[in-house]
């Protein structure tokens, strides 16, 4: 699952999502293991973020069980069962404050998630060049 989490975080980063937070909620929730929470600047950017996450996770073999809120793009919830991605407008994120509600979840180090992906990619490229 952490590989899929990396894919989703990279997709958020690629579309310039702001204030990305990854929470491990596996010890406190039975319906999911991870929350990814981020913000977008406009409804168009929020939809672009959602489209990118969906496309990249689909390429990795994962389809959402459902997506809610896409049309209004204030709070889009993407349910991948073990992973739930929340893409908010800044106003909606402040109002619902999921980080406070799920504060017992373990905040994950996004730099480590992204670096691990980059290190794997570099190693794979070096192996192909050696062949």
Backbone torsions as a table, in degrees:
resi	resn	phi	psi	omega
1	UNK	NA	-31.9	-178.7
2	UNK	-65.9	-27.8	174.8
3	UNK	-64.3	-41.6	178.0
4	UNK	-68.2	-36.0	175.9
5	UNK	-62.0	-42.0	176.6
6	UNK	-60.3	-43.8	179.6
7	UNK	-59.2	-45.3	-178.8
8	UNK	-66.3	-42.7	179.3
9	UNK	-63.4	-41.9	178.5
10	UNK	-61.6	-41.4	179.0
11	UNK	-63.2	-41.9	177.2
12	UNK	-60.9	-45.7	-179.1
13	UNK	-64.1	-41.1	-179.7
14	UNK	-61.0	-32.7	-179.5
15	UNK	-97.6	15.8	173.6
16	UNK	62.4	34.9	172.6
17	UNK	-62.2	146.0	-178.8
18	UNK	-108.3	158.3	175.7
19	UNK	51.3	51.8	-178.9
20	UNK	-73.9	129.2	177.4
21	UNK	-129.9	132.4	174.5
22	UNK	-113.7	126.0	179.1
23	UNK	-117.5	132.0	171.2
24	UNK	-90.2	109.8	-177.7
25	UNK	-109.4	14.6	-174.3
26	UNK	-61.1	-28.9	-179.8
27	UNK	-83.8	-12.7	-174.3
28	UNK	-123.8	-3.1	-179.5
29	UNK	-136.2	147.2	179.2
30	UNK	-100.7	-10.6	-173.9
31	UNK	-96.5	-13.3	-178.9
32	UNK	-160.1	161.1	176.0
33	UNK	-102.0	-31.6	-175.3
34	UNK	-135.6	144.9	167.2
35	UNK	-114.7	134.8	166.5
36	UNK	-113.4	126.0	-177.0
37	UNK	-124.7	134.1	177.7
38	UNK	-153.7	174.8	179.5
39	UNK	-127.0	154.3	172.4
40	UNK	-125.2	158.7	-176.4
41	UNK	-82.2	-26.1	-176.1
42	UNK	-148.6	167.4	179.2
43	UNK	-63.2	-36.3	177.7
44	UNK	-64.7	-42.4	178.7
45	UNK	-66.8	-40.8	178.3
46	UNK	-58.5	-46.0	178.9
47	UNK	-65.0	-37.5	177.9
48	UNK	-65.5	-39.2	176.9
49	UNK	-61.7	-48.4	-179.7
50	UNK	-61.1	-45.1	179.6
51	UNK	-59.6	-41.4	-178.8
52	UNK	-67.8	-44.5	177.9
53	UNK	-60.6	-46.2	-179.6
54	UNK	-61.2	-43.9	-178.9
55	UNK	-65.1	-45.6	-177.1
56	UNK	-68.9	-39.8	177.9
57	UNK	-70.2	-33.5	175.9
58	UNK	-63.8	-42.6	176.4
59	UNK	-59.1	-31.9	179.5
60	UNK	-85.1	0.8	175.7
61	UNK	95.0	14.3	-178.0
62	UNK	-118.3	129.6	177.4
63	UNK	-115.3	145.0	-179.7
64	UNK	-71.8	145.3	173.7
65	UNK	-73.4	-31.7	169.1
66	UNK	-168.4	161.0	177.3
67	UNK	-129.2	130.2	179.8
68	UNK	-120.6	144.6	171.4
69	UNK	86.7	8.5	-175.4
70	UNK	-61.6	-43.8	-175.7
71	UNK	-62.4	-47.0	-179.2
72	UNK	-77.7	-30.2	175.7
73	UNK	54.6	39.1	170.3
74	UNK	-97.7	-42.6	175.3
75	UNK	-144.5	109.1	177.5
76	UNK	-104.5	126.9	178.5
77	UNK	-110.0	124.2	178.3
78	UNK	-113.5	113.0	-175.4
79	UNK	-100.1	111.8	176.2
80	UNK	-110.7	27.5	-179.2
81	UNK	67.6	-77.0	-179.6
82	UNK	-77.4	-20.3	-179.9
83	UNK	-124.8	128.1	175.2
84	UNK	-120.1	122.9	-179.1
85	UNK	-104.0	127.5	178.7
86	UNK	-115.0	119.3	177.7
87	UNK	-115.7	116.4	-173.2
88	UNK	-113.3	154.9	159.4
89	UNK	-75.3	159.7	-179.3
90	UNK	-60.1	-40.6	-179.7
91	UNK	-63.6	-48.5	-178.7
92	UNK	-65.1	-36.9	180.0
93	UNK	-65.0	-42.7	178.1
94	UNK	-64.7	-39.1	-178.1
95	UNK	-67.1	-48.8	-176.0
96	UNK	-83.3	-26.6	172.4
97	UNK	43.8	58.2	-179.1
98	UNK	-60.2	-33.5	179.1
99	UNK	-59.1	-37.4	177.9
100	UNK	-71.4	-43.3	-179.1
101	UNK	-63.6	-33.8	-177.6
102	UNK	-110.2	31.7	-175.9
103	UNK	-62.7	-17.9	177.1
104	UNK	-78.5	-10.0	174.6
105	UNK	-72.0	154.8	-179.4
106	UNK	-87.8	120.6	178.5
107	UNK	-72.1	129.1	-177.0
108	UNK	-95.6	151.3	-179.5
109	UNK	-83.4	104.7	-177.8
110	UNK	-65.4	-34.5	178.9
111	UNK	-60.3	-41.9	178.9
112	UNK	-65.4	-40.7	177.9
113	UNK	-60.8	-46.2	-178.0
114	UNK	-71.4	-38.0	179.1
115	UNK	-66.5	-39.3	179.4
116	UNK	-60.5	-40.7	178.7
117	UNK	-65.3	-44.4	-179.2
118	UNK	-64.8	-42.1	179.5
119	UNK	-62.9	-41.8	178.0
120	UNK	-63.2	-42.6	-179.7
121	UNK	-63.4	-42.8	179.4
122	UNK	-64.5	-41.6	179.4
123	UNK	-64.5	-41.3	179.1
124	UNK	-63.4	-43.1	179.1
125	UNK	-63.6	-42.2	179.8
126	UNK	-64.0	-39.1	178.9
127	UNK	-64.4	-42.4	-179.8
128	UNK	-65.4	-37.3	179.3
129	UNK	-68.2	-34.1	-179.7
130	UNK	-69.9	-27.0	-179.2
131	UNK	-76.1	NA	NA
